Amino acid sequence: MPSPFAVKDDSEFPAPGAVYNWRIYALALSAAMGSAMFGYDSAFIGGAITLPSFVARFELGDSSSESSAALSTNIVSIFQAGCFFGAIFISYLVERFGRKFPLMACGIIYNVGAIVQVASTGSLGMIYAGRALTGLAVGASTLVVPQYISECSPPAIRGRLVGIIEIDLSFSQIVGFWVNYGVNQNISGSSDAQWRLPFALQLAPGTLLVAFMLLQPESPRWLIKTGKIDNAIEGLCKIRHLPPDDDYISWEVGAVKEQLNHESELGANRTFRGKLKEMLQRGNRKRIILGMALMLLQNLSGINALNYYSPSIFKSIGFSGTSVGLLATGVFGIVKALATLLYMCFGIDKLGRRRSLLIGSAGGLVAMFYLGGYSKVSGSFSHTVAQDAGAYIAIVMVYIFSVFYAMSWNAIPWVFCSEVFPTGIRSVCLVFTTCTQWLAQFIIVYSTPYMMTNITYGTFLFFGASLVVGMLLVFLFVPETKGLSLEDMDVLFNVRGLAAAQRKKADDIITSQRAAENLVDVKDAEGFKTDNI
């Protein structure tokens, strides 16, 4: 009976069907609980700080709109700052101790931060301290999770497996959005339980991350890099469901060794300064610039403004009231999660990275420009407008944006950065791309309330214009990476020319290399046979 997980494998060394088994999906789901920490946090915090009980407990009722914007900005952006530094601090640990145990440590630190927040009895200082700790954990996990999954994945489904990060994130966002709506509807605004429950539920993804990762192996590529070949083979056999002497296991271990030897010759085993020097070589330099650019443009698309401040954004297009804002936000979360699930299951490894980004950018910019135009014409930022056809189309455009975002900028930047860098300097490169992600998030999250106050409808036009820039960048410079092994990315990014032609040239080079290697193997086998006659 064929495996329900079987896929068409067009990579240069097709994997046996047994490789596409439930174990590799369980591994990805386990590690992706790190993204669930981020997803829940990004969804619940914007609504939780507007709950009547939170406003009353922290004595925020008399704050001016400007002071309120400053408070929400501080609560959200302290988390972003923690994420930025968490990505830096974890980079040493993943090189020294591997991927598995530092990832488990992220879950523990996240839980400590959640407990500090829940324990607050009216002190914003404790909220800020807890937010900083949860930020450190989330920022660190966003560096480790895609790296770990990518290093464990077969090439043909690597995009799908890394995309599970976004599936976990999106569905945990649904929980965050609807928890706020539920407590607002069912728990009295005079009870601290109304705001403490959403804060306490942060403990769920952190605990699940620690528990699930206990059952998973260490990254085979890290084990090979540190000389623990037997442990690497044992881990690969477990997740590939193959015996140690299988040709695919031998090929995979050999390919990693070959790349590591090549990188060693280039100085990858030197000091941090030596790795930076290798990172800035021609083929690697292009990868790091593209990775950082994609992370920046992901945030400039406007998605994190919607994630963190969606109740305020729905109010700006004519839908007011705490319950109405939270309800519309909850529907937004469901639409985004379902679109992400469908795309990750059926689209990412068929459409590929490049085409997905182009299609998603085109759809997203139309939605953003409509929102900007509607807000300008209706004056929805300055007064309450009628919920007419234009307003309902604006709501639909928010959901349309979430669908196009889900199939493009939602996961592709993370997938791209997890798969394109050489093993020897992958952690160093990911520090730069992940820190770019969090710095960009910090800027957008900090700026959005002020943008909505001062440039109003121009906020949407700014995000739409950023999508135009992203579309041009992808069309000109981002090559297709689906189906390539991690070790063959060197070939792709050392090919000169614009992105549209890079992949075909790289495939021709890889095919020629494989043919030459096979010819050598045949000659060696014939020579061995002759010697024994």
DRENMAR-26137 format. One record per residue (C-alpha): residue number from 0; x, y, z. Coordinates in Angstrom, 3 decimals, padded with zeros to 6 digits. Example, Ala and Ser with C-alpha at 12.3 -4.5 7.8 and 13.67 -1.06 7.14 Angstrom:
<rs>
{r 0; {012.300; -004.500; 007.800}},
{r 1; {013.670; -001.060; 007.140}},
</rs>
This chain:
<rs>
{r 0; {000.000; 000.000; 000.000}},
{r 1; {001.526; 003.358; -000.988}},
{r 2; {002.325; 005.834; 001.758}},
{r 3; {-000.287; 008.593; 002.191}},
{r 4; {002.695; 010.939; 002.585}},
{r 5; {004.291; 009.978; -000.763}},
{r 6; {005.182; 012.804; -003.153}},
{r 7; {006.672; 013.247; -006.594}},
{r 8; {010.414; 013.694; -006.053}},
{r 9; {012.141; 015.587; -008.881}},
{r 10; {015.330; 016.289; -006.910}},
{r 11; {018.725; 015.215; -008.246}},
{r 12; {018.801; 012.137; -005.956}},
{r 13; {015.164; 010.995; -005.549}},
{r 14; {014.399; 009.639; -002.100}},
{r 15; {012.768; 006.248; -001.497}},
{r 16; {009.070; 006.373; -000.663}},
{r 17; {009.757; 005.397; 002.952}},
{r 18; {011.415; 008.794; 003.526}},
{r 19; {008.041; 010.549; 003.259}},
{r 20; {006.602; 009.123; 006.454}},
{r 21; {004.740; 010.476; 009.483}},
{r 22; {007.936; 010.836; 011.542}},
{r 23; {009.300; 013.776; 009.538}},
{r 24; {005.955; 015.561; 009.804}},
{r 25; {005.855; 014.907; 013.564}},
{r 26; {009.357; 016.384; 013.829}},
{r 27; {008.296; 019.532; 011.982}},
{r 28; {005.118; 019.899; 014.045}},
{r 29; {007.080; 019.482; 017.280}},
{r 30; {009.660; 022.138; 016.433}},
{r 31; {006.992; 024.442; 015.026}},
{r 32; {005.471; 024.799; 018.486}},
{r 33; {008.134; 027.500; 018.756}},
{r 34; {006.254; 029.447; 016.099}},
{r 35; {003.003; 028.788; 017.959}},
{r 36; {004.471; 030.797; 020.851}},
{r 37; {004.903; 033.732; 018.493}},
{r 38; {001.550; 033.237; 016.797}},
{r 39; {-000.480; 033.237; 019.994}},
{r 40; {001.429; 036.188; 021.404}},
{r 41; {001.070; 038.349; 018.304}},
{r 42; {-002.671; 037.649; 018.154}},
{r 43; {-003.785; 037.969; 021.755}},
{r 44; {-001.829; 040.997; 022.995}},
{r 45; {-003.464; 043.689; 020.861}},
{r 46; {-006.966; 042.722; 022.005}},
{r 47; {-006.041; 041.806; 025.592}},
{r 48; {-004.750; 045.271; 026.443}},
{r 49; {-008.070; 046.772; 025.323}},
{r 50; {-010.174; 044.505; 027.578}},
{r 51; {-012.128; 046.475; 030.233}},
{r 52; {-010.569; 044.467; 033.089}},
{r 53; {-007.023; 045.171; 031.900}},
{r 54; {-007.772; 048.875; 031.474}},
{r 55; {-009.249; 048.990; 034.977}},
{r 56; {-006.529; 046.940; 036.712}},
{r 57; {-003.709; 049.012; 035.245}},
{r 58; {-005.618; 052.299; 035.630}},
{r 59; {-005.589; 053.200; 031.949}},
{r 60; {-009.132; 054.516; 031.699}},
{r 61; {-008.230; 058.205; 031.834}},
{r 62; {-005.419; 058.012; 029.289}},
{r 63; {-005.581; 060.226; 026.224}},
{r 64; {-005.610; 058.591; 022.807}},
{r 65; {-001.963; 059.545; 022.366}},
{r 66; {-001.017; 058.077; 025.756}},
{r 67; {-003.005; 054.947; 024.967}},
{r 68; {-001.161; 054.571; 021.662}},
{r 69; {002.143; 054.987; 023.477}},
{r 70; {001.203; 052.318; 026.038}},
{r 71; {000.115; 049.749; 023.447}},
{r 72; {003.233; 050.501; 021.444}},
{r 73; {005.463; 049.962; 024.485}},
{r 74; {003.799; 046.693; 025.498}},
{r 75; {004.063; 045.290; 021.979}},
{r 76; {007.469; 046.703; 021.003}},
{r 77; {009.292; 045.573; 024.179}},
{r 78; {008.460; 042.065; 023.008}},
{r 79; {009.981; 042.852; 019.602}},
{r 80; {013.164; 044.171; 021.213}},
{r 81; {013.438; 040.962; 023.233}},
{r 82; {013.055; 038.964; 020.012}},
{r 83; {015.891; 040.891; 018.358}},
{r 84; {018.360; 040.157; 021.147}},
{r 85; {017.113; 036.580; 021.565}},
{r 86; {018.082; 035.825; 017.958}},
{r 87; {021.587; 037.142; 018.649}},
{r 88; {022.103; 035.320; 021.958}},
{r 89; {020.932; 031.924; 020.662}},
{r 90; {023.367; 031.878; 017.728}},
{r 91; {026.289; 030.813; 019.937}},
{r 92; {024.247; 028.148; 021.719}},
{r 93; {023.053; 026.416; 018.529}},
{r 94; {026.641; 026.107; 017.313}},
{r 95; {027.892; 024.857; 020.684}},
{r 96; {025.002; 022.660; 021.857}},
{r 97; {023.033; 021.832; 018.710}},
{r 98; {019.482; 022.723; 017.746}},
{r 99; {017.349; 020.516; 020.005}},
{r 100; {018.249; 021.580; 023.555}},
{r 101; {018.501; 025.341; 022.899}},
{r 102; {015.017; 025.091; 021.365}},
{r 103; {013.709; 023.408; 024.511}},
{r 104; {015.315; 026.182; 026.583}},
{r 105; {013.279; 028.686; 024.547}},
{r 106; {010.070; 027.024; 025.734}},
{r 107; {011.175; 027.207; 029.375}},
{r 108; {012.129; 030.901; 029.192}},
{r 109; {008.857; 031.698; 027.426}},
{r 110; {006.892; 030.065; 030.237}},
{r 111; {008.805; 032.049; 032.876}},
{r 112; {007.905; 035.261; 031.051}},
{r 113; {004.235; 034.249; 030.883}},
{r 114; {004.153; 033.541; 034.632}},
{r 115; {005.671; 036.955; 035.411}},
{r 116; {002.929; 038.668; 033.376}},
{r 117; {000.077; 036.699; 034.947}},
{r 118; {001.457; 037.395; 038.436}},
{r 119; {001.205; 041.168; 037.956}},
{r 120; {-001.316; 042.858; 040.255}},
{r 121; {-001.365; 046.191; 038.486}},
{r 122; {002.322; 046.766; 037.852}},
{r 123; {003.102; 047.586; 034.237}},
{r 124; {006.740; 046.913; 035.097}},
{r 125; {005.980; 043.200; 035.547}},
{r 126; {004.101; 043.158; 032.242}},
{r 127; {007.085; 044.771; 030.536}},
{r 128; {009.549; 042.337; 032.179}},
{r 129; {007.463; 039.315; 031.189}},
{r 130; {007.109; 040.614; 027.653}},
{r 131; {010.883; 041.006; 027.392}},
{r 132; {011.414; 037.375; 028.510}},
{r 133; {008.807; 035.951; 026.150}},
{r 134; {010.378; 038.082; 023.404}},
{r 135; {013.835; 036.632; 024.078}},
{r 136; {012.412; 033.116; 023.801}},
{r 137; {010.407; 033.773; 020.641}},
{r 138; {013.272; 035.573; 018.903}},
{r 139; {015.653; 032.736; 019.707}},
{r 140; {013.181; 030.099; 018.519}},
{r 141; {012.622; 031.855; 015.185}},
{r 142; {016.303; 031.352; 014.412}},
{r 143; {016.406; 027.706; 015.519}},
{r 144; {013.070; 026.312; 014.309}},
{r 145; {013.417; 026.861; 010.519}},
{r 146; {017.091; 025.863; 010.677}},
{r 147; {016.303; 022.624; 012.507}},
{r 148; {013.399; 021.632; 010.250}},
{r 149; {015.309; 022.506; 007.073}},
{r 150; {018.346; 020.475; 008.139}},
{r 151; {016.149; 017.434; 008.787}},
{r 152; {013.984; 017.671; 005.648}},
{r 153; {014.174; 015.773; 002.322}},
{r 154; {014.544; 018.290; -000.553}},
{r 155; {011.239; 017.467; -002.270}},
{r 156; {009.087; 018.467; 000.726}},
{r 157; {011.390; 020.921; 002.503}},
{r 158; {009.178; 023.883; 001.643}},
{r 159; {006.092; 022.090; 002.958}},
{r 160; {007.826; 021.084; 006.198}},
{r 161; {009.289; 024.517; 006.904}},
{r 162; {005.855; 025.884; 006.003}},
{r 163; {004.395; 023.967; 008.959}},
{r 164; {005.939; 026.784; 010.982}},
{r 165; {003.393; 029.147; 009.464}},
{r 166; {000.541; 026.648; 009.856}},
{r 167; {001.229; 026.389; 013.592}},
{r 168; {001.627; 030.153; 013.793}},
{r 169; {-001.635; 030.855; 011.969}},
{r 170; {-003.744; 028.418; 013.966}},
{r 171; {-002.290; 029.649; 017.247}},
{r 172; {-003.242; 033.147; 016.102}},
{r 173; {-006.826; 031.945; 015.737}},
{r 174; {-006.735; 030.859; 019.380}},
{r 175; {-005.318; 034.240; 020.404}},
{r 176; {-007.914; 036.208; 018.444}},
{r 177; {-010.911; 034.184; 019.665}},
{r 178; {-009.796; 033.896; 023.295}},
{r 179; {-010.048; 037.677; 023.563}},
{r 180; {-013.502; 037.638; 022.004}},
{r 181; {-014.600; 034.820; 024.301}},
{r 182; {-013.457; 036.393; 027.564}},
{r 183; {-014.891; 039.746; 026.526}},
{r 184; {-018.287; 038.125; 025.952}},
{r 185; {-018.385; 035.696; 028.867}},
{r 186; {-016.286; 037.069; 031.743}},
{r 187; {-017.172; 040.241; 033.596}},
{r 188; {-015.052; 043.279; 032.868}},
{r 189; {-014.675; 043.786; 036.608}},
{r 190; {-012.927; 040.429; 037.064}},
{r 191; {-009.158; 040.035; 036.687}},
{r 192; {-009.814; 036.601; 035.222}},
{r 193; {-010.912; 038.344; 032.022}},
{r 194; {-007.394; 039.578; 031.220}},
{r 195; {-005.400; 036.916; 033.120}},
{r 196; {-006.808; 033.999; 031.120}},
{r 197; {-005.463; 035.192; 027.735}},
{r 198; {-002.082; 035.942; 029.329}},
{r 199; {-001.978; 032.538; 031.094}},
{r 200; {-002.653; 030.611; 027.882}},
{r 201; {000.841; 031.583; 026.743}},
{r 202; {001.973; 028.620; 028.877}},
{r 203; {000.390; 026.129; 026.467}},
{r 204; {002.695; 026.431; 023.406}},
{r 205; {005.826; 026.806; 025.559}},
{r 206; {005.051; 023.623; 027.486}},
{r 207; {004.171; 021.683; 024.324}},
{r 208; {007.440; 022.755; 022.687}},
{r 209; {009.513; 021.341; 025.543}},
{r 210; {007.487; 018.117; 025.776}},
{r 211; {007.431; 017.379; 022.024}},
{r 212; {011.111; 018.163; 021.404}},
{r 213; {012.125; 015.612; 024.063}},
{r 214; {010.963; 012.961; 021.571}},
{r 215; {012.891; 014.291; 018.546}},
{r 216; {016.502; 013.680; 017.403}},
{r 217; {019.252; 016.261; 017.081}},
{r 218; {019.878; 017.812; 013.655}},
{r 219; {021.864; 015.257; 011.602}},
{r 220; {023.759; 018.006; 009.807}},
{r 221; {024.919; 019.517; 013.100}},
{r 222; {025.983; 016.062; 014.314}},
{r 223; {027.995; 015.458; 011.130}},
{r 224; {029.554; 018.897; 011.441}},
{r 225; {030.709; 018.081; 014.997}},
{r 226; {032.085; 014.666; 014.007}},
{r 227; {029.284; 012.551; 015.532}},
{r 228; {028.674; 010.539; 012.372}},
{r 229; {027.175; 007.461; 014.057}},
{r 230; {024.661; 009.593; 015.967}},
{r 231; {023.781; 011.430; 012.757}},
{r 232; {023.149; 008.169; 010.891}},
{r 233; {021.033; 006.895; 013.773}},
{r 234; {018.916; 010.063; 013.721}},
{r 235; {018.572; 009.996; 009.936}},
{r 236; {017.496; 006.348; 009.979}},
{r 237; {014.806; 007.203; 012.522}},
{r 238; {013.256; 010.103; 010.602}},
{r 239; {013.851; 008.612; 007.127}},
{r 240; {012.571; 005.148; 008.166}},
{r 241; {015.507; 003.530; 006.343}},
{r 242; {018.276; 001.099; 007.393}},
{r 243; {021.814; 002.461; 007.990}},
{r 244; {023.197; 000.816; 004.845}},
{r 245; {020.592; 002.314; 002.487}},
{r 246; {022.066; 004.196; -000.489}},
{r 247; {020.008; 007.299; 000.295}},
{r 248; {021.420; 007.538; 003.830}},
{r 249; {024.928; 007.151; 002.416}},
{r 250; {024.299; 009.827; -000.205}},
{r 251; {022.851; 012.267; 002.328}},
{r 252; {025.730; 011.846; 004.790}},
{r 253; {028.280; 012.030; 001.953}},
{r 254; {026.746; 015.201; 000.497}},
{r 255; {026.895; 016.961; 003.876}},
{r 256; {030.505; 015.862; 004.425}},
{r 257; {031.488; 017.065; 000.947}},
{r 258; {029.957; 020.493; 001.503}},
{r 259; {031.525; 020.808; 004.957}},
{r 260; {034.947; 019.911; 003.535}},
{r 261; {034.515; 022.534; 000.823}},
{r 262; {033.465; 025.136; 003.380}},
{r 263; {036.398; 024.193; 005.606}},
{r 264; {038.759; 024.972; 002.748}},
{r 265; {037.081; 028.380; 002.483}},
{r 266; {037.503; 029.068; 006.193}},
{r 267; {034.115; 028.125; 007.658}},
{r 268; {035.782; 026.478; 010.663}},
{r 269; {037.649; 029.624; 011.588}},
{r 270; {036.639; 032.261; 014.090}},
{r 271; {033.470; 034.329; 013.867}},
{r 272; {035.459; 036.855; 011.859}},
{r 273; {036.480; 034.127; 009.428}},
{r 274; {032.859; 033.090; 008.981}},
{r 275; {031.874; 036.681; 008.321}},
{r 276; {034.568; 036.816; 005.658}},
{r 277; {033.142; 033.716; 003.967}},
{r 278; {029.628; 035.111; 004.281}},
{r 279; {030.688; 038.156; 002.258}},
{r 280; {032.070; 036.140; -000.667}},
{r 281; {030.211; 036.599; -003.956}},
{r 282; {027.745; 033.682; -003.919}},
{r 283; {027.093; 033.968; -000.180}},
{r 284; {026.867; 037.753; -000.211}},
{r 285; {023.962; 037.655; -002.642}},
{r 286; {022.140; 035.135; -000.449}},
{r 287; {022.454; 037.179; 002.721}},
{r 288; {021.316; 040.388; 000.980}},
{r 289; {018.279; 038.641; -000.515}},
{r 290; {017.430; 036.960; 002.800}},
{r 291; {017.552; 040.246; 004.711}},
{r 292; {015.572; 042.025; 001.983}},
{r 293; {012.812; 039.397; 002.042}},
{r 294; {012.551; 039.599; 005.837}},
{r 295; {012.304; 043.388; 005.668}},
{r 296; {009.694; 043.375; 002.914}},
{r 297; {007.637; 040.720; 004.706}},
{r 298; {007.017; 043.236; 007.478}},
{r 299; {006.551; 046.181; 005.131}},
{r 300; {003.657; 044.275; 003.546}},
{r 301; {001.546; 045.345; 006.535}},
{r 302; {000.767; 041.946; 008.019}},
{r 303; {002.120; 042.680; 011.486}},
{r 304; {000.102; 045.879; 011.647}},
{r 305; {-002.968; 043.687; 011.076}},
{r 306; {-001.795; 041.016; 013.542}},
{r 307; {-001.122; 043.371; 016.437}},
{r 308; {-003.569; 046.207; 015.845}},
{r 309; {-006.383; 044.583; 013.872}},
{r 310; {-009.191; 045.861; 016.163}},
{r 311; {-007.969; 049.422; 015.601}},
{r 312; {-007.597; 048.842; 011.867}},
{r 313; {-011.142; 047.491; 011.545}},
{r 314; {-012.330; 050.553; 013.464}},
{r 315; {-010.504; 052.761; 010.934}},
{r 316; {-012.606; 051.340; 008.097}},
{r 317; {-015.894; 051.843; 009.888}},
{r 318; {-016.442; 048.895; 012.275}},
{r 319; {-016.435; 050.117; 015.877}},
{r 320; {-017.055; 048.536; 019.280}},
{r 321; {-014.857; 046.115; 021.199}},
{r 322; {-016.932; 043.041; 020.321}},
{r 323; {-017.279; 043.947; 016.638}},
{r 324; {-013.537; 044.614; 016.309}},
{r 325; {-012.603; 041.364; 018.047}},
{r 326; {-015.108; 039.374; 015.972}},
{r 327; {-013.796; 040.764; 012.678}},
{r 328; {-010.266; 040.077; 013.892}},
{r 329; {-011.174; 036.475; 014.713}},
{r 330; {-012.567; 035.901; 011.220}},
{r 331; {-009.365; 037.403; 009.798}},
{r 332; {-007.375; 034.826; 011.767}},
{r 333; {-009.476; 031.926; 010.480}},
{r 334; {-009.199; 033.035; 006.844}},
{r 335; {-005.425; 033.459; 007.124}},
{r 336; {-004.956; 030.095; 008.867}},
{r 337; {-007.050; 028.106; 006.376}},
{r 338; {-005.328; 029.757; 003.415}},
{r 339; {-001.937; 028.974; 004.966}},
{r 340; {-002.878; 025.334; 005.590}},
{r 341; {-004.126; 024.775; 002.034}},
{r 342; {-001.124; 026.470; 000.463}},
{r 343; {001.461; 024.639; 002.593}},
{r 344; {-000.164; 021.282; 001.896}},
{r 345; {-000.753; 021.671; -001.828}},
{r 346; {000.999; 024.748; -003.184}},
{r 347; {004.459; 025.615; -001.920}},
{r 348; {006.348; 022.680; -003.443}},
{r 349; {004.314; 022.859; -006.674}},
{r 350; {004.149; 026.585; -007.359}},
{r 351; {007.590; 027.104; -005.862}},
{r 352; {008.957; 030.076; -003.938}},
{r 353; {009.396; 032.600; -006.742}},
{r 354; {006.004; 032.266; -008.444}},
{r 355; {004.204; 032.271; -005.087}},
{r 356; {005.816; 035.561; -004.076}},
{r 357; {004.918; 037.199; -007.388}},
{r 358; {001.257; 036.115; -007.296}},
{r 359; {000.859; 036.971; -003.611}},
{r 360; {002.392; 040.409; -004.027}},
{r 361; {000.062; 041.248; -006.927}},
{r 362; {-003.052; 040.275; -004.977}},
{r 363; {-001.921; 041.914; -001.739}},
{r 364; {-001.116; 045.294; -003.269}},
{r 365; {-004.571; 045.517; -004.862}},
{r 366; {-006.160; 044.980; -001.437}},
{r 367; {-003.945; 047.540; 000.294}},
{r 368; {-004.512; 050.202; -002.352}},
{r 369; {-008.280; 049.684; -002.087}},
{r 370; {-008.153; 050.096; 001.703}},
{r 371; {-006.144; 053.305; 001.297}},
{r 372; {-008.508; 054.673; -001.342}},
{r 373; {-011.628; 053.770; 000.622}},
{r 374; {-010.275; 055.337; 003.840}},
{r 375; {-009.445; 058.553; 001.963}},
{r 376; {-012.776; 058.847; 000.152}},
{r 377; {-014.970; 057.883; 003.112}},
{r 378; {-012.998; 059.783; 005.746}},
{r 379; {-013.249; 056.744; 008.038}},
{r 380; {-010.192; 057.791; 010.056}},
{r 381; {-011.824; 061.081; 011.143}},
{r 382; {-015.430; 060.007; 011.783}},
{r 383; {-017.685; 056.973; 011.954}},
{r 384; {-018.898; 056.044; 008.491}},
{r 385; {-021.937; 054.122; 007.336}},
{r 386; {-021.469; 050.388; 006.969}},
{r 387; {-022.330; 050.495; 003.288}},
{r 388; {-021.125; 048.431; 000.331}},
{r 389; {-017.775; 050.218; 000.295}},
{r 390; {-017.160; 049.388; 003.964}},
{r 391; {-018.036; 045.721; 003.489}},
{r 392; {-015.769; 045.525; 000.450}},
{r 393; {-013.021; 046.972; 002.649}},
{r 394; {-013.532; 044.129; 005.140}},
{r 395; {-013.429; 041.627; 002.283}},
{r 396; {-010.193; 043.235; 001.063}},
{r 397; {-008.600; 042.615; 004.458}},
{r 398; {-009.487; 038.940; 004.097}},
{r 399; {-008.352; 038.847; 000.463}},
{r 400; {-005.048; 040.341; 001.564}},
{r 401; {-004.689; 037.586; 004.164}},
{r 402; {-005.205; 034.890; 001.494}},
{r 403; {-002.594; 036.319; -000.879}},
{r 404; {-000.225; 036.962; 002.017}},
{r 405; {-000.658; 033.363; 003.221}},
{r 406; {000.530; 032.008; -000.122}},
{r 407; {003.557; 034.262; -000.366}},
{r 408; {005.163; 036.521; 002.219}},
{r 409; {003.791; 034.517; 005.133}},
{r 410; {006.248; 031.621; 004.883}},
{r 411; {008.478; 032.047; 001.835}},
{r 412; {011.044; 034.391; 003.478}},
{r 413; {011.496; 031.877; 006.314}},
{r 414; {011.707; 028.938; 003.892}},
{r 415; {014.184; 030.779; 001.668}},
{r 416; {016.480; 031.752; 004.539}},
{r 417; {016.363; 028.269; 006.077}},
{r 418; {017.467; 026.535; 002.888}},
{r 419; {019.910; 028.721; 000.943}},
{r 420; {022.885; 029.178; 003.293}},
{r 421; {025.871; 026.790; 003.502}},
{r 422; {025.879; 024.470; 006.540}},
{r 423; {029.135; 025.826; 007.961}},
{r 424; {027.906; 029.416; 008.170}},
{r 425; {024.147; 028.868; 008.264}},
{r 426; {023.771; 029.921; 011.902}},
{r 427; {025.757; 033.128; 011.354}},
{r 428; {023.725; 034.025; 008.259}},
{r 429; {020.464; 033.312; 010.073}},
{r 430; {021.463; 035.721; 012.834}},
{r 431; {021.519; 038.518; 010.251}},
{r 432; {018.258; 037.549; 008.535}},
{r 433; {016.365; 036.825; 011.766}},
{r 434; {017.537; 040.053; 013.396}},
{r 435; {016.405; 041.904; 010.272}},
{r 436; {013.001; 040.289; 010.740}},
{r 437; {012.704; 041.437; 014.335}},
{r 438; {014.149; 044.882; 013.737}},
{r 439; {011.641; 045.385; 010.917}},
{r 440; {008.813; 044.121; 013.126}},
{r 441; {009.885; 046.486; 015.887}},
{r 442; {009.864; 049.447; 013.496}},
{r 443; {006.454; 048.572; 012.004}},
{r 444; {004.813; 047.696; 015.313}},
{r 445; {006.189; 050.820; 016.979}},
{r 446; {005.224; 053.048; 014.053}},
{r 447; {001.775; 051.727; 013.139}},
{r 448; {-000.283; 053.476; 015.859}},
{r 449; {001.400; 056.777; 015.018}},
{r 450; {001.032; 056.181; 011.275}},
{r 451; {-002.688; 055.559; 011.722}},
{r 452; {-002.976; 058.757; 013.786}},
{r 453; {-000.882; 061.044; 011.593}},
{r 454; {-000.940; 059.801; 007.978}},
{r 455; {-004.221; 057.846; 008.296}},
{r 456; {-005.108; 056.349; 004.881}},
{r 457; {-001.478; 056.768; 003.794}},
{r 458; {-000.657; 053.808; 006.073}},
{r 459; {-002.352; 051.431; 003.625}},
{r 460; {-000.789; 053.145; 000.606}},
{r 461; {002.643; 052.752; 002.193}},
{r 462; {002.139; 049.004; 002.658}},
{r 463; {000.842; 048.667; -000.917}},
{r 464; {003.861; 050.521; -002.315}},
{r 465; {006.149; 048.196; -000.333}},
{r 466; {004.509; 045.206; -002.022}},
{r 467; {005.273; 046.764; -005.415}},
{r 468; {008.941; 047.020; -004.412}},
{r 469; {008.872; 043.417; -003.187}},
{r 470; {007.375; 042.203; -006.451}},
{r 471; {010.131; 043.898; -008.457}},
{r 472; {012.865; 042.493; -006.200}},
{r 473; {011.555; 038.945; -006.544}},
{r 474; {011.110; 039.192; -010.318}},
{r 475; {014.648; 040.434; -010.873}},
{r 476; {016.748; 038.736; -008.209}},
{r 477; {015.100; 035.789; -006.397}},
{r 478; {015.698; 032.441; -008.170}},
{r 479; {013.570; 029.331; -007.692}},
{r 480; {014.951; 027.014; -004.966}},
{r 481; {012.342; 024.249; -004.717}},
{r 482; {013.620; 020.685; -005.114}},
{r 483; {017.317; 021.503; -004.669}},
{r 484; {019.277; 019.887; -001.862}},
{r 485; {020.779; 022.253; 000.685}},
{r 486; {024.206; 021.337; -000.627}},
{r 487; {023.333; 022.336; -004.239}},
{r 488; {022.385; 025.899; -003.312}},
{r 489; {026.041; 026.841; -003.847}},
{r 490; {025.675; 026.027; -007.538}},
{r 491; {022.474; 028.055; -007.904}},
{r 492; {023.794; 031.196; -006.261}},
{r 493; {027.124; 031.185; -008.067}},
{r 494; {025.371; 031.324; -011.447}},
{r 495; {025.465; 034.819; -012.917}},
{r 496; {022.483; 036.593; -014.433}},
{r 497; {018.944; 037.565; -013.485}},
{r 498; {016.702; 035.274; -011.475}},
{r 499; {014.497; 034.050; -014.323}},
{r 500; {017.413; 032.208; -015.978}},
{r 501; {019.430; 031.196; -012.908}},
{r 502; {017.601; 027.983; -012.050}},
{r 503; {017.797; 026.508; -015.565}},
{r 504; {021.534; 027.180; -015.729}},
{r 505; {022.013; 025.665; -012.273}},
{r 506; {020.020; 022.547; -013.203}},
{r 507; {022.188; 022.057; -016.313}},
{r 508; {025.370; 022.331; -014.207}},
{r 509; {024.062; 019.916; -011.547}},
{r 510; {022.976; 017.404; -014.213}},
{r 511; {026.438; 017.555; -015.810}},
{r 512; {028.097; 017.047; -012.429}},
{r 513; {025.906; 014.014; -011.663}},
{r 514; {026.631; 012.516; -015.087}},
{r 515; {030.384; 012.954; -014.542}},
{r 516; {030.162; 011.381; -011.079}},
{r 517; {028.193; 008.405; -012.436}},
{r 518; {030.752; 007.921; -015.218}},
{r 519; {033.563; 007.831; -012.669}},
{r 520; {031.633; 005.304; -010.566}},
{r 521; {031.088; 003.056; -013.597}},
{r 522; {034.783; 003.198; -014.569}},
{r 523; {035.810; 002.418; -010.993}},
{r 524; {033.450; -000.557; -010.908}},
{r 525; {034.756; -001.849; -014.273}},
{r 526; {038.343; -001.439; -013.080}},
{r 527; {037.591; -003.359; -009.911}},
{r 528; {035.975; -006.158; -011.942}},
{r 529; {038.984; -006.335; -014.329}},
{r 530; {041.437; -006.504; -011.447}},
{r 531; {039.606; -009.500; -010.039}},
{r 532; {039.478; -011.524; -013.282}},
</rs>
